[in-house]
Amino acid sequence: MEEDVRIALSRMEQRLTGIEHDVSGLKAVQGEIRMMNETLITLANELKHTNQHLARHEQKIDEIEAVPKMRLQQIATAIIAAIAGAIISTIVGLAIT
């Protein structure tokens, strides 16, 4: 009977040693997961700032692209005004003479 108890106790000690080894390995994995989580949070914040920066650049590009369109509209308006003025001047000139 005493021999059976020693054998059972020996087996339990072996299991306990194996479990302690497994727990030690899991603690290392847990540390790695925490580090990866912190890195992921940092990357997410950097990505957020990058997206905000990109949005500002897109807005500036849209503003820069709008400038030539506005100039073209101003030129077209000036040409139409000049043609209309010439036509009116011609009509008034013919009416006076």
C-alpha positions in Angstrom: 0.0 0.0 0.0 2.8 2.4 0.9 4.5 1.6 -2.4 1.3 2.4 -4.3 1.1 5.8 -2.5 4.7 6.5 -3.4 4.1 5.6 -7.0 1.0 7.8 -7.1 2.8 10.6 -5.4 5.7 10.3 -7.9 3.3 10.4 -10.8 1.6 13.5 -9.4 5.0 15.2 -8.9 5.8 14.4 -12.6 2.5 15.8 -13.7 3.0 18.9 -11.6 6.4 19.4 -13.0 5.0 19.1 -16.5 2.2 21.6 -15.7 4.7 24.1 -14.2 6.8 23.8 -17.4 3.6 24.4 -19.5 2.6 27.4 -17.4 6.1 28.9 -17.7 5.8 28.6 -21.5 2.4 30.2 -21.4 3.7 33.1 -19.4 6.3 33.8 -22.2 3.6 33.6 -24.8 1.4 35.9 -22.8 4.3 38.4 -22.6 4.7 38.2 -26.4 1.0 38.8 -26.9 1.1 41.8 -24.7 4.0 43.2 -26.7 2.3 42.6 -30.0 -0.9 44.2 -28.7 1.1 47.4 -27.7 2.7 47.4 -31.1 -0.6 47.0 -32.8 -2.1 49.9 -30.8 0.9 52.1 -31.8 0.5 51.1 -35.5 -3.2 51.9 -35.4 -2.5 55.3 -34.0 0.1 56.0 -36.6 -2.3 54.8 -39.3 -4.9 57.2 -38.0 -2.5 60.1 -38.1 -1.4 59.1 -41.6 -5.0 59.0 -42.8 -5.6 62.5 -41.4 -2.5 63.7 -43.1 -3.5 62.1 -46.4 -7.0 63.7 -46.1 -5.4 67.2 -45.7 -3.2 66.6 -48.8 -6.2 65.4 -50.8 -8.0 68.6 -49.9 -5.0 70.7 -50.9 -4.7 68.8 -54.2 -8.4 69.5 -54.9 -7.9 73.2 -54.3 -4.8 73.3 -56.6 -6.7 71.5 -59.3 -9.6 74.0 -59.0 -7.4 77.0 -59.7 -6.9 76.3 -63.5 -10.6 75.7 -63.9 -11.4 79.0 -62.3 -8.8 80.8 -64.5 -10.3 79.2 -67.6 -13.8 80.4 -66.6 -12.5 83.9 -66.0 -10.8 83.9 -69.4 -14.0 82.6 -71.1 -16.0 85.3 -69.3 -13.6 88.0 -70.4 -13.7 86.8 -74.0 -17.5 86.7 -74.0 -17.7 90.2 -72.4 -15.2 91.6 -75.0 -17.2 90.1 -77.9 -20.5 91.4 -76.4 -18.9 94.8 -75.9 -17.6 94.8 -79.5 -21.0 93.9 -80.9 -22.8 96.5 -78.8 -20.2 99.1 -79.8 -20.6 98.2 -83.4 -24.4 98.4 -83.2 -24.3 101.7 -81.4 -21.7 103.0 -83.8 -23.9 102.1 -86.8 -26.9 103.6 -85.1 -25.3 106.9 -84.5 -23.9 107.3 -88.1 
